[in-house]
């Protein structure tokens, strides 16, 4: 079974109660449930992790034994060289996702430090960003396994 790590960055534990006009009304539990459902249909198992602390996210990436990582770095998208370096050093595919379209928001959100070292990026589709990113991640993992045969 394919093992995936899903990382939710800072303040995503507040989903459903915070800026619903931007992030929607789904809670992190709603999103995790949908990811689990889709992953199960695809024969994958997910571990979920949320942290508001940059170093904890770096440690989780470094210590993960997952076959791939789906990450919403949230505000750290635009500021964290440490998370970028952890993603770059990890020898598994990583897909960056965002609920909102970061390119349609404030100028400072238009630059992702993570995207250049990620296998892909999905934004602007609300909770579906996670499912689209998950399917893309699983495709990348399957292609790598096929190429290794």
Secondary structure per residue as TSV (DSSP state, phi and psi in degrees):
chain	resnum	aa	ss	phi	psi
A	1	X	-	360.0	137.0
A	2	X	E	-72.8	130.3
A	3	X	E	-104.3	128.6
A	4	X	E	-123.2	146.3
A	5	X	E	-110.3	127.6
A	6	X	E	-111.5	119.3
A	7	X	E	-111.8	127.7
A	8	X	E	-109.5	126.2
A	9	X	-	-82.3	-162.6
A	10	X	T	-61.2	140.0
A	11	X	T	71.1	-1.1
A	12	X	G	-73.5	-13.8
A	13	X	G	-70.1	-10.9
A	14	X	G	-96.1	3.2
A	15	X	T	-56.1	144.1
A	16	X	T	92.6	-21.6
A	17	X	T	-121.4	0.2
A	18	X	S	-130.3	126.1
A	19	X	-	40.6	58.9
A	20	X	H	-58.9	-27.4
A	21	X	H	-67.0	-22.7
A	22	X	H	-100.1	-46.4
A	23	X	H	-103.4	-6.5
A	24	X	-	84.6	-175.7
A	25	X	S	-105.0	-3.3
A	26	X	-	-66.8	139.8
A	27	X	-	-87.4	169.2
A	28	X	H	-61.9	-33.7
A	29	X	H	-66.2	-39.6
A	30	X	H	-60.4	-46.3
A	31	X	H	-65.5	-44.6
A	32	X	H	-61.6	-38.3
A	33	X	H	-62.4	-42.8
A	34	X	H	-66.4	-41.6
A	35	X	H	-61.5	-45.1
A	36	X	H	-60.1	-41.8
A	37	X	H	-61.8	-50.0
A	38	X	H	-65.4	-43.0
A	39	X	H	-61.2	-43.3
A	40	X	H	-60.3	-41.0
A	41	X	H	-62.6	-28.3
A	42	X	T	-95.8	2.9
A	43	X	T	77.1	30.5
A	44	X	E	-120.0	157.4
A	45	X	E	-121.7	136.6
A	46	X	E	-115.3	138.7
A	47	X	E	-105.2	133.1
A	48	X	E	-108.6	141.3
A	49	X	E	-145.3	132.5
A	50	X	E	-129.6	134.8
A	51	X	-	-148.5	147.8
A	52	X	S	-96.9	5.6
A	53	X	-	-118.4	120.8
A	54	X	H	-54.7	-49.7
A	55	X	H	-62.4	-35.0
A	56	X	H	-65.8	-37.9
A	57	X	H	-67.3	-42.1
A	58	X	H	-59.1	-47.2
A	59	X	H	-61.5	-41.0
A	60	X	H	-64.2	-42.6
A	61	X	H	-62.2	-49.4
A	62	X	H	-59.6	-42.1
A	63	X	H	-86.5	-8.7
A	64	X	-	-65.8	142.0
A	65	X	-	-109.8	16.4
A	66	X	-	-70.0	158.8
A	67	X	S	-80.4	-17.2
A	68	X	E	-166.8	161.1
A	69	X	E	-128.8	131.6
A	70	X	E	-108.2	121.2
A	71	X	E	-131.7	133.8
A	72	X	E	-111.1	96.0
A	73	X	-	-73.5	-5.2
A	74	X	G	52.7	-133.8
A	75	X	G	-60.8	-26.0
A	76	X	G	-68.0	-13.6
A	77	X	G	-51.2	-40.0
A	78	X	G	-99.6	-4.1
A	79	X	T	-132.9	-18.0
A	80	X	-	-99.3	101.2
A	81	X	H	-69.6	-32.1
A	82	X	H	-63.9	-45.2
A	83	X	H	-67.7	-39.7
A	84	X	H	-56.9	-47.5
A	85	X	H	-66.3	-35.9
A	86	X	H	-65.2	-41.9
A	87	X	H	-64.3	-44.9
A	88	X	H	-62.2	-35.9
A	89	X	H	-79.0	-18.8
A	90	X	-	-78.4	133.7
A	91	X	S	-95.5	43.3
A	92	X	S	-136.7	155.5
A	93	X	E	-68.7	142.5
A	94	X	E	-128.1	131.6
A	95	X	E	-117.4	129.3
A	96	X	E	-92.3	134.7
A	97	X	E	-132.0	153.7
A	98	X	E	-143.8	140.7
A	99	X	S	-66.4	-46.4
A	100	X	S	-94.6	163.5
A	101	X	-	-81.7	101.2
A	102	X	G	-63.8	-21.5
A	103	X	G	-84.3	-9.2
A	104	X	G	-103.2	8.5
A	105	X	S	-109.6	-156.9
A	106	X	-	-58.0	149.0
A	107	X	G	-53.3	-41.1
A	108	X	G	-63.6	-19.5
A	109	X	G	-85.0	-6.1
A	110	X	G	-76.0	-14.0
A	111	X	-	-109.0	118.4
A	112	X	-	-103.6	126.7
A	113	X	S	-78.8	-19.4
A	114	X	S	-85.8	-40.0
A	115	X	G	-51.8	-41.3
A	116	X	G	-63.9	-19.5
A	117	X	G	-110.9	3.3
A	118	X	S	-92.9	159.5
A	119	X	S	-73.2	-25.5
A	120	X	E	-171.7	172.1
A	121	X	E	-145.4	136.1
A	122	X	E	-129.5	131.7
A	123	X	E	-148.2	154.3
A	124	X	S	94.4	4.4
A	125	X	S	-110.6	20.9
A	126	X	T	58.7	-143.2
A	127	X	T	-59.6	-25.5
A	128	X	H	-67.0	-20.7
A	129	X	H	-56.7	-40.5
A	130	X	H	-65.0	-44.4
A	131	X	H	-68.6	-39.9
A	132	X	H	-64.2	-43.4
A	133	X	H	-62.9	-39.8
A	134	X	H	-60.8	-47.1
A	135	X	H	-64.3	-39.6
A	136	X	H	-63.7	-43.0
A	137	X	H	-62.3	-44.7
A	138	X	H	-63.8	-35.7
A	139	X	H	-64.3	-43.1
A	140	X	H	-62.8	-44.2
A	141	X	H	-62.2	-44.6
A	142	X	H	-62.3	-42.2
A	143	X	H	-64.0	-38.0
A	144	X	H	-65.3	-41.5
A	145	X	H	-64.8	-41.2
A	146	X	H	-62.7	-42.0
A	147	X	H	-67.4	-29.2
A	148	X	H	-77.0	-14.5
A	149	X	-	-78.5	360.0
